């Protein structure tokens, strides 16, 4: 299994969250592959590979895997603890 991390123009993880994910997966021992555009890595990806990137990138990959990603939200059971409507 590989972890694909989306990068910015400087070839660094796209955000702090992407960087933290990269470091965590490195510590676990996963192979890390950096990419700018999902198109450049799609031919080499397996279903079990992980994509860390922006919402549109992740949704695009989920859609390719036939996984519905129309709504990303908090489960109804925990919404009362959020303190606001999201």
PyMOL Python script that loads the backbone (N, CA, C, O; Angstrom):
from pymol import cmd

cmd.read_pdbstr("""\
ATOM      1  N   UNK A   1       0.847  -1.174   0.000  1.00  0.00           N
ATOM      2  CA  UNK A   1       0.000   0.000   0.000  1.00  0.00           C
ATOM      3  C   UNK A   1       0.895   1.241   0.000  1.00  0.00           C
ATOM      4  O   UNK A   1       1.921   1.294   0.678  1.00  0.00           O
ATOM      5  N   UNK A   2       0.473   2.233  -0.781  1.00  0.00           N
ATOM      6  CA  UNK A   2       1.217   3.487  -0.898  1.00  0.00           C
ATOM      7  C   UNK A   2       0.324   4.633  -0.450  1.00  0.00           C
ATOM      8  O   UNK A   2      -0.903   4.527  -0.447  1.00  0.00           O
ATOM      9  N   UNK A   3       0.967   5.729  -0.073  1.00  0.00           N
ATOM     10  CA  UNK A   3       0.245   6.941   0.286  1.00  0.00           C
ATOM     11  C   UNK A   3       0.661   8.033  -0.685  1.00  0.00           C
ATOM     12  O   UNK A   3       1.841   8.361  -0.807  1.00  0.00           O
ATOM     13  N   UNK A   4      -0.317   8.585  -1.366  1.00  0.00           N
ATOM     14  CA  UNK A   4      -0.082   9.661  -2.322  1.00  0.00           C
ATOM     15  C   UNK A   4      -0.433  10.984  -1.655  1.00  0.00           C
ATOM     16  O   UNK A   4      -1.565  11.180  -1.213  1.00  0.00           O
ATOM     17  N   UNK A   5       0.546  11.897  -1.581  1.00  0.00           N
ATOM     18  CA  UNK A   5       0.365  13.182  -0.919  1.00  0.00           C
ATOM     19  C   UNK A   5       0.407  14.283  -1.975  1.00  0.00           C
ATOM     20  O   UNK A   5       1.385  14.410  -2.711  1.00  0.00           O
ATOM     21  N   UNK A   6      -0.654  15.071  -2.043  1.00  0.00           N
ATOM     22  CA  UNK A   6      -0.721  16.181  -2.992  1.00  0.00           C
ATOM     23  C   UNK A   6       0.221  17.296  -2.551  1.00  0.00           C
ATOM     24  O   UNK A   6       0.318  17.601  -1.362  1.00  0.00           O
ATOM     25  N   UNK A   7       0.914  17.905  -3.515  1.00  0.00           N
ATOM     26  CA  UNK A   7       1.870  18.959  -3.210  1.00  0.00           C
ATOM     27  C   UNK A   7       1.442  20.293  -3.823  1.00  0.00           C
ATOM     28  O   UNK A   7       0.556  20.364  -4.674  1.00  0.00           O
ATOM     29  N   UNK A   8       2.111  21.345  -3.352  1.00  0.00           N
ATOM     30  CA  UNK A   8       1.882  22.689  -3.896  1.00  0.00           C
ATOM     31  C   UNK A   8       2.926  22.975  -4.982  1.00  0.00           C
ATOM     32  O   UNK A   8       3.625  22.071  -5.440  1.00  0.00           O
ATOM     33  N   UNK A   9       3.019  24.226  -5.379  1.00  0.00           N
ATOM     34  CA  UNK A   9       3.961  24.604  -6.450  1.00  0.00           C
ATOM     35  C   UNK A   9       5.422  24.395  -6.064  1.00  0.00           C
ATOM     36  O   UNK A   9       6.278  24.236  -6.934  1.00  0.00           O
ATOM     37  N   UNK A  10       5.709  24.394  -4.763  1.00  0.00           N
ATOM     38  CA  UNK A  10       7.083  24.217  -4.279  1.00  0.00           C
ATOM     39  C   UNK A  10       7.415  22.754  -4.012  1.00  0.00           C
ATOM     40  O   UNK A  10       8.443  22.449  -3.407  1.00  0.00           O
ATOM     41  N   UNK A  11       6.558  21.860  -4.455  1.00  0.00           N
ATOM     42  CA  UNK A  11       6.715  20.417  -4.268  1.00  0.00           C
ATOM     43  C   UNK A  11       6.755  20.020  -2.795  1.00  0.00           C
ATOM     44  O   UNK A  11       7.433  19.066  -2.414  1.00  0.00           O
ATOM     45  N   UNK A  12       6.021  20.765  -1.979  1.00  0.00           N
ATOM     46  CA  UNK A  12       5.846  20.465  -0.560  1.00  0.00           C
ATOM     47  C   UNK A  12       4.390  20.053  -0.364  1.00  0.00           C
ATOM     48  O   UNK A  12       3.541  20.432  -1.171  1.00  0.00           O
ATOM     49  N   UNK A  13       4.070  19.284   0.692  1.00  0.00           N
ATOM     50  CA  UNK A  13       2.667  18.936   0.921  1.00  0.00           C
ATOM     51  C   UNK A  13       1.783  20.176   0.871  1.00  0.00           C
ATOM     52  O   UNK A  13       2.175  21.248   1.333  1.00  0.00           O
ATOM     53  N   UNK A  14       0.600  20.023   0.311  1.00  0.00           N
ATOM     54  CA  UNK A  14      -0.300  21.138   0.000  1.00  0.00           C
ATOM     55  C   UNK A  14      -0.714  21.964   1.215  1.00  0.00           C
ATOM     56  O   UNK A  14      -1.129  23.113   1.062  1.00  0.00           O
ATOM     57  N   UNK A  15      -0.609  21.402   2.417  1.00  0.00           N
ATOM     58  CA  UNK A  15      -1.005  22.130   3.627  1.00  0.00           C
ATOM     59  C   UNK A  15      -0.295  21.521   4.829  1.00  0.00           C
ATOM     60  O   UNK A  15       0.394  20.507   4.716  1.00  0.00           O
ATOM     61  N   UNK A  16      -0.473  22.154   5.975  1.00  0.00           N
ATOM     62  CA  UNK A  16       0.066  21.607   7.219  1.00  0.00           C
ATOM     63  C   UNK A  16      -0.518  20.224   7.469  1.00  0.00           C
ATOM     64  O   UNK A  16       0.193  19.316   7.899  1.00  0.00           O
ATOM     65  N   UNK A  17      -1.806  20.062   7.201  1.00  0.00           N
ATOM     66  CA  UNK A  17      -2.444  18.756   7.393  1.00  0.00           C
ATOM     67  C   UNK A  17      -1.805  17.685   6.509  1.00  0.00           C
ATOM     68  O   UNK A  17      -1.593  16.552   6.942  1.00  0.00           O
ATOM     69  N   UNK A  18      -1.506  18.057   5.279  1.00  0.00           N
ATOM     70  CA  UNK A  18      -0.847  17.115   4.375  1.00  0.00           C
ATOM     71  C   UNK A  18       0.543  16.748   4.866  1.00  0.00           C
ATOM     72  O   UNK A  18       0.962  15.596   4.755  1.00  0.00           O
ATOM     73  N   UNK A  19       1.259  17.728   5.410  1.00  0.00           N
ATOM     74  CA  UNK A  19       2.599  17.476   5.936  1.00  0.00           C
ATOM     75  C   UNK A  19       2.544  16.538   7.147  1.00  0.00           C
ATOM     76  O   UNK A  19       3.330  15.596   7.248  1.00  0.00           O
ATOM     77  N   UNK A  20       1.611  16.806   8.059  1.00  0.00           N
ATOM     78  CA  UNK A  20       1.468  15.957   9.247  1.00  0.00           C
ATOM     79  C   UNK A  20       1.101  14.532   8.847  1.00  0.00           C
ATOM     80  O   UNK A  20       1.629  13.569   9.402  1.00  0.00           O
ATOM     81  N   UNK A  21       0.190  14.405   7.878  1.00  0.00           N
ATOM     82  CA  UNK A  21      -0.183  13.067   7.395  1.00  0.00           C
ATOM     83  C   UNK A  21       1.036  12.363   6.802  1.00  0.00           C
ATOM     84  O   UNK A  21       1.261  11.180   7.055  1.00  0.00           O
ATOM     85  N   UNK A  22       1.821  13.096   6.012  1.00  0.00           N
ATOM     86  CA  UNK A  22       3.003  12.508   5.394  1.00  0.00           C
ATOM     87  C   UNK A  22       3.972  11.991   6.458  1.00  0.00           C
ATOM     88  O   UNK A  22       4.454  10.862   6.365  1.00  0.00           O
ATOM     89  N   UNK A  23       4.256  12.808   7.459  1.00  0.00           N
ATOM     90  CA  UNK A  23       5.185  12.404   8.516  1.00  0.00           C
ATOM     91  C   UNK A  23       4.649  11.201   9.299  1.00  0.00           C
ATOM     92  O   UNK A  23       5.409  10.298   9.648  1.00  0.00           O
ATOM     93  N   UNK A  24       3.359  11.190   9.570  1.00  0.00           N
ATOM     94  CA  UNK A  24       2.762  10.066  10.282  1.00  0.00           C
ATOM     95  C   UNK A  24       2.855   8.782   9.490  1.00  0.00           C
ATOM     96  O   UNK A  24       3.224   7.741  10.034  1.00  0.00           O
ATOM     97  N   UNK A  25       2.527   8.842   8.215  1.00  0.00           N
ATOM     98  CA  UNK A  25       2.609   7.646   7.375  1.00  0.00           C
ATOM     99  C   UNK A  25       4.058   7.185   7.201  1.00  0.00           C
ATOM    100  O   UNK A  25       4.324   5.986   7.126  1.00  0.00           O
ATOM    101  N   UNK A  26       5.002   8.145   7.135  1.00  0.00           N
ATOM    102  CA  UNK A  26       6.419   7.771   7.069  1.00  0.00           C
ATOM    103  C   UNK A  26       6.832   6.995   8.316  1.00  0.00           C
ATOM    104  O   UNK A  26       7.531   5.986   8.218  1.00  0.00           O
ATOM    105  N   UNK A  27       6.406   7.459   9.480  1.00  0.00           N
ATOM    106  CA  UNK A  27       6.768   6.803  10.731  1.00  0.00           C
ATOM    107  C   UNK A  27       6.203   5.384  10.809  1.00  0.00           C
ATOM    108  O   UNK A  27       6.815   4.492  11.396  1.00  0.00           O
ATOM    109  N   UNK A  28       5.046   5.192  10.217  1.00  0.00           N
ATOM    110  CA  UNK A  28       4.439   3.857  10.200  1.00  0.00           C
ATOM    111  C   UNK A  28       5.157   2.945   9.197  1.00  0.00           C
ATOM    112  O   UNK A  28       5.110   1.721   9.312  1.00  0.00           O
ATOM    113  N   UNK A  29       5.817   3.557   8.219  1.00  0.00           N
ATOM    114  CA  UNK A  29       6.573   2.772   7.247  1.00  0.00           C
ATOM    115  C   UNK A  29       5.966   2.685   5.866  1.00  0.00           C
ATOM    116  O   UNK A  29       6.398   1.869   5.052  1.00  0.00           O
ATOM    117  N   UNK A  30       4.970   3.511   5.586  1.00  0.00           N
ATOM    118  CA  UNK A  30       4.351   3.502   4.264  1.00  0.00           C
ATOM    119  C   UNK A  30       5.267   4.149   3.227  1.00  0.00           C
ATOM    120  O   UNK A  30       6.067   5.026   3.553  1.00  0.00           O
ATOM    121  N   UNK A  31       5.141   3.713   1.992  1.00  0.00           N
ATOM    122  CA  UNK A  31       5.825   4.370   0.887  1.00  0.00           C
ATOM    123  C   UNK A  31       5.052   5.637   0.544  1.00  0.00           C
ATOM    124  O   UNK A  31       3.842   5.587   0.324  1.00  0.00           O
ATOM    125  N   UNK A  32       5.743   6.768   0.497  1.00  0.00           N
ATOM    126  CA  UNK A  32       5.122   8.066   0.220  1.00  0.00           C
ATOM    127  C   UNK A  32       5.444   8.477  -1.210  1.00  0.00           C
ATOM    128  O   UNK A  32       6.597   8.418  -1.639  1.00  0.00           O
ATOM    129  N   UNK A  33       4.425   8.891  -1.937  1.00  0.00           N
ATOM    130  CA  UNK A  33       4.600   9.404  -3.294  1.00  0.00           C
ATOM    131  C   UNK A  33       3.961  10.783  -3.355  1.00  0.00           C
ATOM    132  O   UNK A  33       2.773  10.940  -3.071  1.00  0.00           O
ATOM    133  N   UNK A  34       4.755  11.778  -3.726  1.00  0.00           N
ATOM    134  CA  UNK A  34       4.256  13.146  -3.850  1.00  0.00           C
ATOM    135  C   UNK A  34       3.735  13.363  -5.268  1.00  0.00           C
ATOM    136  O   UNK A  34       4.308  12.857  -6.233  1.00  0.00           O
ATOM    137  N   UNK A  35       2.636  14.124  -5.386  1.00  0.00           N
ATOM    138  CA  UNK A  35       2.074  14.410  -6.704  1.00  0.00           C
ATOM    139  C   UNK A  35       1.438  15.792  -6.713  1.00  0.00           C
ATOM    140  O   UNK A  35       0.983  16.290  -5.684  1.00  0.00           O
ATOM    141  N   UNK A  36       1.416  16.399  -7.887  1.00  0.00           N
ATOM    142  CA  UNK A  36       0.741  17.693  -8.053  1.00  0.00           C
ATOM    143  C   UNK A  36      -0.660  17.500  -8.592  1.00  0.00           C
ATOM    144  O   UNK A  36      -1.611  18.120  -8.116  1.00  0.00           O
ATOM    145  N   UNK A  37      -0.783  16.642  -9.582  1.00  0.00           N
ATOM    146  CA  UNK A  37      -2.072  16.379 -10.218  1.00  0.00           C
ATOM    147  C   UNK A  37      -2.390  14.895 -10.121  1.00  0.00           C
ATOM    148  O   UNK A  37      -1.532  14.049 -10.376  1.00  0.00           O
ATOM    149  N   UNK A  38      -3.608  14.590  -9.755  1.00  0.00           N
ATOM    150  CA  UNK A  38      -4.028  13.204  -9.627  1.00  0.00           C
ATOM    151  C   UNK A  38      -3.823  12.437 -10.935  1.00  0.00           C
ATOM    152  O   UNK A  38      -3.531  11.241 -10.917  1.00  0.00           O
ATOM    153  N   UNK A  39      -3.975  13.126 -12.065  1.00  0.00           N
ATOM    154  CA  UNK A  39      -3.809  12.475 -13.370  1.00  0.00           C
ATOM    155  C   UNK A  39      -2.432  11.828 -13.539  1.00  0.00           C
ATOM    156  O   UNK A  39      -2.299  10.808 -14.215  1.00  0.00           O
ATOM    157  N   UNK A  40      -1.410  12.427 -12.923  1.00  0.00           N
ATOM    158  CA  UNK A  40      -0.061  11.903 -13.115  1.00  0.00           C
ATOM    159  C   UNK A  40       0.188  10.598 -12.361  1.00  0.00           C
ATOM    160  O   UNK A  40       1.105   9.855 -12.711  1.00  0.00           O
ATOM    161  N   UNK A  41      -0.599  10.310 -11.348  1.00  0.00           N
ATOM    162  CA  UNK A  41      -0.375   9.091 -10.554  1.00  0.00           C
ATOM    163  C   UNK A  41      -1.469   8.032 -10.710  1.00  0.00           C
ATOM    164  O   UNK A  41      -1.276   6.882 -10.315  1.00  0.00           O
ATOM    165  N   UNK A  42      -2.599   8.407 -11.275  1.00  0.00           N
ATOM    166  CA  UNK A  42      -3.718   7.461 -11.401  1.00  0.00           C
ATOM    167  C   UNK A  42      -3.347   6.137 -12.051  1.00  0.00           C
ATOM    168  O   UNK A  42      -3.774   5.092 -11.560  1.00  0.00           O
ATOM    169  N   UNK A  43      -2.572   6.131 -13.131  1.00  0.00           N
ATOM    170  CA  UNK A  43      -2.270   4.842 -13.769  1.00  0.00           C
ATOM    171  C   UNK A  43      -1.518   3.869 -12.856  1.00  0.00           C
ATOM    172  O   UNK A  43      -1.564   2.658 -13.073  1.00  0.00           O
ATOM    173  N   UNK A  44      -0.834   4.382 -11.849  1.00  0.00           N
ATOM    174  CA  UNK A  44      -0.024   3.529 -10.970  1.00  0.00           C
ATOM    175  C   UNK A  44      -0.717   3.162  -9.669  1.00  0.00           C
ATOM    176  O   UNK A  44      -0.163   2.405  -8.872  1.00  0.00           O
ATOM    177  N   UNK A  45      -1.913   3.679  -9.437  1.00  0.00           N
ATOM    178  CA  UNK A  45      -2.583   3.492  -8.158  1.00  0.00           C
ATOM    179  C   UNK A  45      -3.358   2.183  -8.096  1.00  0.00           C
ATOM    180  O   UNK A  45      -3.895   1.697  -9.092  1.00  0.00           O
ATOM    181  N   UNK A  46      -3.393   1.631  -6.883  1.00  0.00           N
ATOM    182  CA  UNK A  46      -4.230   0.473  -6.587  1.00  0.00           C
ATOM    183  C   UNK A  46      -5.387   0.934  -5.716  1.00  0.00           C
ATOM    184  O   UNK A  46      -5.321   1.999  -5.102  1.00  0.00           O
ATOM    185  N   UNK A  47      -6.430   0.146  -5.662  1.00  0.00           N
ATOM    186  CA  UNK A  47      -7.616   0.511  -4.889  1.00  0.00           C
ATOM    187  C   UNK A  47      -7.292   0.792  -3.426  1.00  0.00           C
ATOM    188  O   UNK A  47      -7.883   1.694  -2.832  1.00  0.00           O
ATOM    189  N   UNK A  48      -6.373   0.044  -2.836  1.00  0.00           N
ATOM    190  CA  UNK A  48      -6.075   0.195  -1.412  1.00  0.00           C
ATOM    191  C   UNK A  48      -5.154   1.372  -1.092  1.00  0.00           C
ATOM    192  O   UNK A  48      -4.965   1.687   0.082  1.00  0.00           O
ATOM    193  N   UNK A  49      -4.581   2.022  -2.086  1.00  0.00           N
ATOM    194  CA  UNK A  49      -3.701   3.164  -1.850  1.00  0.00           C
ATOM    195  C   UNK A  49      -4.478   4.344  -1.267  1.00  0.00           C
ATOM    196  O   UNK A  49      -5.672   4.508  -1.521  1.00  0.00           O
ATOM    197  N   UNK A  50      -3.788   5.146  -0.495  1.00  0.00           N
ATOM    198  CA  UNK A  50      -4.402   6.278   0.207  1.00  0.00           C
ATOM    199  C   UNK A  50      -4.035   7.570  -0.506  1.00  0.00           C
ATOM    200  O   UNK A  50      -2.888   7.753  -0.913  1.00  0.00           O
ATOM    201  N   UNK A  51      -5.005   8.466  -0.659  1.00  0.00           N
ATOM    202  CA  UNK A  51      -4.770   9.782  -1.247  1.00  0.00           C
ATOM    203  C   UNK A  51      -4.997  10.838  -0.170  1.00  0.00           C
ATOM    204  O   UNK A  51      -6.053  10.879   0.461  1.00  0.00           O
ATOM    205  N   UNK A  52      -3.998  11.687   0.032  1.00  0.00           N
ATOM    206  CA  UNK A  52      -4.095  12.819   0.945  1.00  0.00           C
ATOM    207  C   UNK A  52      -3.980  14.068   0.094  1.00  0.00           C
ATOM    208  O   UNK A  52      -2.952  14.303  -0.541  1.00  0.00           O
ATOM    209  N   UNK A  53      -5.042  14.872   0.082  1.00  0.00           N
ATOM    210  CA  UNK A  53      -5.020  16.063  -0.745  1.00  0.00           C
ATOM    211  C   UNK A  53      -6.219  16.934  -0.459  1.00  0.00           C
ATOM    212  O   UNK A  53      -6.913  16.757   0.542  1.00  0.00           O
ATOM    213  N   UNK A  54      -6.451  17.874  -1.347  1.00  0.00           N
ATOM    214  CA  UNK A  54      -7.591  18.762  -1.219  1.00  0.00           C
ATOM    215  C   UNK A  54      -8.902  18.007  -1.380  1.00  0.00           C
ATOM    216  O   UNK A  54      -8.927  16.872  -1.857  1.00  0.00           O
ATOM    217  N   UNK A  55      -9.974  18.645  -0.981  1.00  0.00           N
ATOM    218  CA  UNK A  55     -11.293  17.997  -1.026  1.00  0.00           C
ATOM    219  C   UNK A  55     -11.640  17.535  -2.434  1.00  0.00           C
ATOM    220  O   UNK A  55     -12.110  16.413  -2.620  1.00  0.00           O
ATOM    221  N   UNK A  56     -11.414  18.392  -3.430  1.00  0.00           N
ATOM    222  CA  UNK A  56     -11.755  17.995  -4.802  1.00  0.00           C
ATOM    223  C   UNK A  56     -10.936  16.799  -5.264  1.00  0.00           C
ATOM    224  O   UNK A  56     -11.451  15.923  -5.959  1.00  0.00           O
ATOM    225  N   UNK A  57      -9.673  16.757  -4.886  1.00  0.00           N
ATOM    226  CA  UNK A  57      -8.807  15.633  -5.267  1.00  0.00           C
ATOM    227  C   UNK A  57      -9.294  14.346  -4.625  1.00  0.00           C
ATOM    228  O   UNK A  57      -9.405  13.319  -5.294  1.00  0.00           O
ATOM    229  N   UNK A  58      -9.582  14.396  -3.346  1.00  0.00           N
ATOM    230  CA  UNK A  58     -10.045  13.200  -2.636  1.00  0.00           C
ATOM    231  C   UNK A  58     -11.407  12.750  -3.170  1.00  0.00           C
ATOM    232  O   UNK A  58     -11.635  11.557  -3.370  1.00  0.00           O
ATOM    233  N   UNK A  59     -12.302  13.700  -3.399  1.00  0.00           N
ATOM    234  CA  UNK A  59     -13.615  13.337  -3.952  1.00  0.00           C
ATOM    235  C   UNK A  59     -13.489  12.711  -5.334  1.00  0.00           C
ATOM    236  O   UNK A  59     -14.205  11.766  -5.663  1.00  0.00           O
ATOM    237  N   UNK A  60     -12.586  13.235  -6.129  1.00  0.00           N
ATOM    238  CA  UNK A  60     -12.397  12.680  -7.474  1.00  0.00           C
ATOM    239  C   UNK A  60     -11.939  11.229  -7.376  1.00  0.00           C
ATOM    240  O   UNK A  60     -12.420  10.370  -8.115  1.00  0.00           O
ATOM    241  N   UNK A  61     -11.010  10.958  -6.463  1.00  0.00           N
ATOM    242  CA  UNK A  61     -10.531   9.583  -6.299  1.00  0.00           C
ATOM    243  C   UNK A  61     -11.644   8.678  -5.773  1.00  0.00           C
ATOM    244  O   UNK A  61     -11.800   7.554  -6.251  1.00  0.00           O
ATOM    245  N   UNK A  62     -12.412   9.150  -4.801  1.00  0.00           N
ATOM    246  CA  UNK A  62     -13.522   8.358  -4.281  1.00  0.00           C
ATOM    247  C   UNK A  62     -14.535   8.050  -5.376  1.00  0.00           C
ATOM    248  O   UNK A  62     -15.033   6.927  -5.462  1.00  0.00           O
ATOM    249  N   UNK A  63     -14.843   9.037  -6.212  1.00  0.00           N
ATOM    250  CA  UNK A  63     -15.779   8.812  -7.315  1.00  0.00           C
ATOM    251  C   UNK A  63     -15.245   7.779  -8.295  1.00  0.00           C
ATOM    252  O   UNK A  63     -16.010   6.965  -8.812  1.00  0.00           O
ATOM    253  N   UNK A  64     -13.940   7.801  -8.557  1.00  0.00           N
ATOM    254  CA  UNK A  64     -13.346   6.804  -9.450  1.00  0.00           C
ATOM    255  C   UNK A  64     -13.457   5.403  -8.863  1.00  0.00           C
ATOM    256  O   UNK A  64     -13.539   4.415  -9.594  1.00  0.00           O
ATOM    257  N   UNK A  65     -13.458   5.330  -7.542  1.00  0.00           N
ATOM    258  CA  UNK A  65     -13.592   4.046  -6.863  1.00  0.00           C
ATOM    259  C   UNK A  65     -15.056   3.655  -6.650  1.00  0.00           C
ATOM    260  O   UNK A  65     -15.360   2.650  -6.007  1.00  0.00           O
ATOM    261  N   UNK A  66     -15.959   4.478  -7.207  1.00  0.00           N
ATOM    262  CA  UNK A  66     -17.402   4.249  -7.084  1.00  0.00           C
ATOM    263  C   UNK A  66     -17.878   4.345  -5.632  1.00  0.00           C
ATOM    264  O   UNK A  66     -18.767   3.607  -5.207  1.00  0.00           O
ATOM    265  N   UNK A  67     -17.267   5.267  -4.882  1.00  0.00           N
ATOM    266  CA  UNK A  67     -17.653   5.538  -3.504  1.00  0.00           C
ATOM    267  C   UNK A  67     -18.341   6.891  -3.480  1.00  0.00           C
ATOM    268  O   UNK A  67     -17.753   7.895  -3.884  1.00  0.00           O
ATOM    269  N   UNK A  68     -19.575   6.929  -3.014  1.00  0.00           N
ATOM    270  CA  UNK A  68     -20.359   8.160  -2.993  1.00  0.00           C
ATOM    271  C   UNK A  68     -19.743   9.151  -2.010  1.00  0.00           C
ATOM    272  O   UNK A  68     -19.564   8.845  -0.831  1.00  0.00           O
ATOM    273  N   UNK A  69     -19.426  10.328  -2.508  1.00  0.00           N
ATOM    274  CA  UNK A  69     -18.865  11.379  -1.655  1.00  0.00           C
ATOM    275  C   UNK A  69     -19.654  12.679  -1.806  1.00  0.00           C
ATOM    276  O   UNK A  69     -19.110  13.767  -1.622  1.00  0.00           O
ATOM    277  N   UNK A  70     -20.931  12.557  -2.141  1.00  0.00           N
ATOM    278  CA  UNK A  70     -21.747  13.751  -2.355  1.00  0.00           C
ATOM    279  C   UNK A  70     -21.815  14.640  -1.124  1.00  0.00           C
ATOM    280  O   UNK A  70     -21.776  15.865  -1.237  1.00  0.00           O
ATOM    281  N   UNK A  71     -21.918  14.027   0.053  1.00  0.00           N
ATOM    282  CA  UNK A  71     -22.010  14.818   1.272  1.00  0.00           C
ATOM    283  C   UNK A  71     -20.966  14.358   2.269  1.00  0.00           C
ATOM    284  O   UNK A  71     -20.920  13.193   2.663  1.00  0.00           O
ATOM    285  N   UNK A  72     -20.131  15.302   2.665  1.00  0.00           N
ATOM    286  CA  UNK A  72     -19.176  15.044   3.732  1.00  0.00           C
ATOM    287  C   UNK A  72     -19.666  15.865   4.911  1.00  0.00           C
ATOM    288  O   UNK A  72     -19.694  17.094   4.846  1.00  0.00           O
ATOM    289  N   UNK A  73     -20.050  15.198   5.986  1.00  0.00           N
ATOM    290  CA  UNK A  73     -20.657  15.905   7.103  1.00  0.00           C
ATOM    291  C   UNK A  73     -20.409  15.114   8.383  1.00  0.00           C
ATOM    292  O   UNK A  73     -19.942  13.975   8.359  1.00  0.00           O
ATOM    293  N   UNK A  74     -20.736  15.753   9.494  1.00  0.00           N
ATOM    294  CA  UNK A  74     -20.655  15.080  10.780  1.00  0.00           C
ATOM    295  C   UNK A  74     -21.868  14.176  10.936  1.00  0.00           C
ATOM    296  O   UNK A  74     -22.960  14.536  10.496  1.00  0.00           O
ATOM    297  N   UNK A  75     -21.703  13.009  11.553  1.00  0.00           N
ATOM    298  CA  UNK A  75     -22.852  12.123  11.765  1.00  0.00           C
ATOM    299  C   UNK A  75     -23.916  12.805  12.640  1.00  0.00           C
ATOM    300  O   UNK A  75     -23.591  13.578  13.542  1.00  0.00           O
ATOM    301  N   UNK A  76     -25.162  12.509  12.363  1.00  0.00           N
ATOM    302  CA  UNK A  76     -26.285  13.087  13.113  1.00  0.00           C
ATOM    303  C   UNK A  76     -26.123  12.871  14.613  1.00  0.00           C
ATOM    304  O   UNK A  76     -26.477  13.743  15.407  1.00  0.00           O
ATOM    305  N   UNK A  77     -25.597  11.729  15.003  1.00  0.00           N
ATOM    306  CA  UNK A  77     -25.504  11.377  16.422  1.00  0.00           C
ATOM    307  C   UNK A  77     -24.584  12.296  17.230  1.00  0.00           C
ATOM    308  O   UNK A  77     -24.711  12.360  18.453  1.00  0.00           O
ATOM    309  N   UNK A  78     -23.654  13.013  16.570  1.00  0.00           N
ATOM    310  CA  UNK A  78     -22.758  13.894  17.326  1.00  0.00           C
ATOM    311  C   UNK A  78     -22.984  15.378  17.069  1.00  0.00           C
ATOM    312  O   UNK A  78     -22.311  16.215  17.670  1.00  0.00           O
ATOM    313  N   UNK A  79     -23.907  15.714  16.198  1.00  0.00           N
ATOM    314  CA  UNK A  79     -24.121  17.122  15.849  1.00  0.00           C
ATOM    315  C   UNK A  79     -24.521  17.979  17.047  1.00  0.00           C
ATOM    316  O   UNK A  79     -24.206  19.168  17.079  1.00  0.00           O
ATOM    317  N   UNK A  80     -25.205  17.401  18.025  1.00  0.00           N
ATOM    318  CA  UNK A  80     -25.633  18.191  19.191  1.00  0.00           C
ATOM    319  C   UNK A  80     -24.425  18.687  19.998  1.00  0.00           C
ATOM    320  O   UNK A  80     -24.562  19.628  20.779  1.00  0.00           O
ATOM    321  N   UNK A  81     -23.263  18.083  19.829  1.00  0.00           N
ATOM    322  CA  UNK A  81     -22.064  18.490  20.564  1.00  0.00           C
ATOM    323  C   UNK A  81     -21.240  19.547  19.822  1.00  0.00           C
ATOM    324  O   UNK A  81     -20.270  20.061  20.378  1.00  0.00           O
ATOM    325  N   UNK A  82     -21.594  19.873  18.615  1.00  0.00           N
ATOM    326  CA  UNK A  82     -20.807  20.816  17.817  1.00  0.00           C
ATOM    327  C   UNK A  82     -20.952  22.260  18.299  1.00  0.00           C
ATOM    328  O   UNK A  82     -20.055  23.076  18.086  1.00  0.00           O
ATOM    329  N   UNK A  83     -22.069  22.578  18.942  1.00  0.00           N
ATOM    330  CA  UNK A  83     -22.266  23.928  19.447  1.00  0.00           C
ATOM    331  C   UNK A  83     -22.702  24.928  18.390  1.00  0.00           C
ATOM    332  O   UNK A  83     -22.860  26.114  18.677  1.00  0.00           O
ATOM    333  N   UNK A  84     -22.894  24.455  17.180  1.00  0.00           N
ATOM    334  CA  UNK A  84     -23.362  25.326  16.086  1.00  0.00           C
ATOM    335  C   UNK A  84     -23.838  24.455  14.936  1.00  0.00           C
ATOM    336  O   UNK A  84     -23.548  23.261  14.874  1.00  0.00           O
ATOM    337  N   UNK A  85     -24.568  25.075  14.034  1.00  0.00           N
ATOM    338  CA  UNK A  85     -25.033  24.352  12.860  1.00  0.00           C
ATOM    339  C   UNK A  85     -23.981  24.456  11.772  1.00  0.00           C
ATOM    340  O   UNK A  85     -23.528  25.547  11.424  1.00  0.00           O
ATOM    341  N   UNK A  86     -23.608  23.325  11.251  1.00  0.00           N
ATOM    342  CA  UNK A  86     -22.571  23.290  10.212  1.00  0.00           C
ATOM    343  C   UNK A  86     -23.185  22.723   8.938  1.00  0.00           C
ATOM    344  O   UNK A  86     -22.499  22.599   7.924  1.00  0.00           O
TER     345      UNK A  86
END
""", "prot")
cmd.dss("prot")
cmd.show_as("cartoon", "prot")
cmd.util.cbc("prot")
cmd.orient("prot")
